[in-house]
C-alpha cells in the first residue's frame, strides 16, 4: 500500500519523523518497483497415462512481506497452529510491551529524545531479557511476537504466550518490575500488561484472536479479516515505521522454536518439473501506458537445484 498524497508533508512537519523522510521516499520507490516485477517459472509436466510432455508457465508476483500474498501465507499458518493446539492444549495470554517515545517522560528518564530506531533496540533487548526469565519460570513456554507501531511510529510488542498453566500473578509483577528497574525499557505501570483468554474459549476463537493482532502488523488486510478500527488506520508515523522495518530488516513476526516448526510453510506437491525462472519488468523509460516488458533469465536448474544464471547476479538487486 502506497502512502496517500500529503503523507510526505505530514512527515516533514513532525520533528520526530522528519529525519526519516528519505527512508520514506526510498520505501515508496521500492514498493512501486517491486509491484511491476513478475517472475515467470517455466517447467515441464507429463501425462501419467501416455507419457506426453508439455511446457507449463506460471506468472508470479514479487511477494515480499508488505504484500497481501505474504500476509495470506501468515494467515494460513494459524490454521496449522489451530490443528496443533487441538492436540496440545495451552493457556493463552497476551503480553503487551511498550517502551519510550519522544515525549517529555522519555527525555526525563533517558536524558534525550528517544528516536524510533533507538526505541526498537530498547524494546527488543528488553524482550530478549524478559523472555529468558519467562522460560526459566515456565517450562514449555511457546510464544508468537507481533511488532506494531503506535500512531507516532514508535514500536510496541504484542507477545502471545502459550503456557501449560496460567502465568502466576507474582511472575507478572516481577516482569513489570524488571522492565522498569533493571532493563530500563519502560514504565512498570504502563509498559507491561498481561491479558488472558479463558481456558474454555474455543480453539477457533483463539486462532482469530491471535490473527487479529498479527495481521495488524502488515499493510493490507484480507477481506476475510477486515480491520475497521479507527485506532489502527495508517498514519504518517506508521508509514515511517514500515519504511524503517524495510530499511533495517526488523522482524514483524517472531515465533518460538517449536511454533516456528509447527507453523512452517508446507510445500505443496506438484507434478511440474520447473527448469528455469525469468524476471520480467516494464522496459525502463517507455510510456507508462506501454505494456512492453523486458525479460531476464535469473535461475536455471542444474541437476536437482537451481543456479544463478544472470551474468551479473549482483545486478539483480537493481530490481
N, C-alpha and C positions, 0 to 999 in steps of 0.2 A: 504494500500500500504506500503510494507516494504521498508526501505531505501536501495538504491543500495550500492554495495561494495565501500568502500573508504569514505563513509559519516562519519564514526566514526573518521577517521584520520583528516578529514577537521574540525570536531568539536574540536578535541584536539588542533589543530593548531591555532584556533581562540580564543584569550584571553576572548572575551565576551561570547563565547559559551562553552568553556572548563569546567566551573563549573557544567554544566548540562549533562555531559557525562553519569553519572549513570542513570539519568532520561531518557535519550535517550535509553539506553540499556533496562531499565525496560519496556518502552513503546513498543519497538520492541518485547520483550518477550510476552507482553500482547496480541499483535496482533497475534502472532503465536499461542498462546494457545487458544484464542477465535475462531480462524479460524478452529480449529479442533473440536470444540464443536457443537453438534447438539441437538435440542430439539425435542422430539417425543411426539406429542399430540395424545392421544388415546380417541376416542369417539364412540358414537352410533348414527346412523341415522335410520329413519323409513320411509318406503314406505307409502305415503299418501293413496294409493288405497287399499292395502290389509293388511297394518299394519305390514308387515315383517320388522324386525330389523336386522341390520348387523353392524359389527365393522368397524370403519374408523380410519386410522392412517395418520397423517401428519408429515413430517420431515421438521423442520425449522432451519435456520441458527441462530447463535448467532448474532443478529443485534444490533450493537451499533452505535454511531454517526460517527464513522470513517469507516463505511461500505457503499457500494453502495445502499443496501436496505434502510437504513435510509435516505440517500440522496434523493432517489426516492420519499420517503414519503414527504420530504420537497418540492420537485418539484410539487407534486400533490396538495399540499396545496395552491399553487399560482393560480391554476385554480379556487379554491374556492374564492380566493381574487378577481380574474377577474370577477366572477359572481356577487360578492358583489359591485364592483366598477361600474358595469353597472347600478345598482340602486342607487348608492351613488357616483356620480362623484366627483373627487377630483383633486386638483393641486398636481403634483408630483415633489418634489425637492429632491436632494441628498446632504446631509451634510457630508463632509469628515473631520474627526478629526484625527490629528497626534500629537503625544507627543514626548518627548525627547528620544534619543537613547544613544549610548555610545560615541558619538563624543565630540570634544573639546567644541562645543557650550553648550552641556548639562553640561559638567564639569564646564564651566564658570558660568552658571546660577544656577545649583544645588550645586556646590562645590564638586562633586564626580561623579564617573562613575555610571550612572543610569543602574540598572540591568533590565532584561526583566520582572520579577515579579513586580518590583517597577514601571516600565513603565505602566504595566497593572493597578495597583492601581491608578496611577495618571490619566490615561485616563478615567477609569471607574468613579472615583469620579468627574472628570471634567464634564463628560456627565451627571451624576446624577444631578449636579447643573444646568447645561445648560438646561436640559430638563424641569426643573421647570420653568425657565424663559420663554421658548418657550410656555409651556402650559398656562402660565399667560397671554401672549400677543396673543395667538392663540387658542381661544376656539374651541373644536372639533378636536384638533390635534391627529393624529394617526401616528405611526411610525413602521418601521422594522429595526432593527440594525443587521448588519453583521460585525463580527470582522475578520480581516485578518492579515497576517504577512507580513512585508516588507521582502526583501531577507535576511536582517540581523537577522530576527527572532523577531524583535520588533513589537508590535501590532499597528494597526490603525483601526478606525471605519468608516464604511460606514453606514449612517443612512438615510433611505428613509422616507421623511416626506410627509404625505398625509394631505393636508390642504384645508379648504373651499375656501380660497383666496390665491393668491401669497404672499410669505413672503416679507414684506417691506424691502427695502434696509437699512433703518435706524436700523431695528432689526438685520439684518445680521452684520452690523458694530458693534452693541452692543455686539453680541455674540463673535466676534473676540476679542474685547477689554477685555471682561470678561475672556476669555480663557487665555490671557497672563497676564493681570494686576491683576485680583482678584483671579482666580483659580490657576494661575501659572502652567498651564498644558501644555504649548507650545507656539509657536510663533503666534502672531496675523496675521502676513502676510502669513505664510506657514502652520499654524496648523489648520485653519478653512477655509473651502472652500465650497461655495454653488454653485450647478449647477441645471439646471431646464429642465424639459421636457415641450414642448409646449402644450397648452390646447387642440389642435386639434389632438394630437397624438393618434392613435387607441389604445384601451384598451389592445389588444393582444400584441402590441409592448411594452407597459408599463410593462406588465407581464414578457416578455422576458428580458427587461431591468433590472428589479429587480432580476430575477433569475440568470442573468449573474453574478452579484456580490455576491449574496447569495451562489451560488454553488461553487464559488471560495474558500469559507471557508471550503470546505471539500476536502478530499484526492482525491477521484475518481470522474471523470466527466462521466455522462452517454453519450452514443454515440449520443443521440439526441442533446445534447448541448456541443459539444467538445470545449475545450479551447486550441487553438494552439498558443496563445500569448506567446512569449519567455519570456516576463516580468513576467509571472505567473508560470514559471516552479519551481519545488521543489528544494530548496537549503538546505544546512546543517542548516542554520538558521531557515528555515521553518519546518524542521524535529524536531528541538529542540522546536520550538513554539508549535507544535502539542503534543509533549511529555509533555510540561508544561500545556497545555489545559487539557490533560488527568489527570495529577497528581493533579492539583488544582481544577478541575471541572469547569473551566471557561466556560461560555456560548458563543458559536459561533454565535448563533442567538437569538435575543430578540425582542419581539413584545409588542406593547401597549396592554392594557387590552382588548379593543374592537376587535382588529385584532387577538388576541390570540383566541378569541371565534370564529371569522369568519373562521380562518384557522385551527381550531382544527380538529384532525383526526376523520373522520366519520366511525364509526364501521359498517362493512358490516353485513347484516343479514345472518344467516346461520341456516340450519336445523340440524346441527350436535350438539349433546349434549356431550360435552367433559367431561371426567371423571377423567383423570389423565395426568400428564406431566412428562416425563422422561428426564434425561440429559444423553447424550452419548459422550464418548471421546475415543481416542485410548488408549489401555492398556499401562500404563507407562513402559518404559524400553524395549519394544519389538522393533524389527527392523522396521524402518520407512516404509518399503515396505509391512509390515504385515497389513492386514485390520481388525484384531481382535479388537473389541471395548468392553468397559465395560459400563453398564447402571445403573443409579440410579434413583429411583422414587423420584421426588422432591416435587411435589404437587399432592394432591388428592382432589376431590370435596366432600365436606361435606355439604349437603343441597344445598344451592344456591351459595356458594362461595368456592374457593379453599383454603386449609390449607396446611401448610408446613408438608411434610411427612418425609423428610430426617432426620434420627435420630439426627444428629448434623447439624442443619440448618446453623449455622455459618460456618461450614466446606465447604459449597457451595462456599464460597469466594475463595477457592483454585482453583476453575475452572476459 
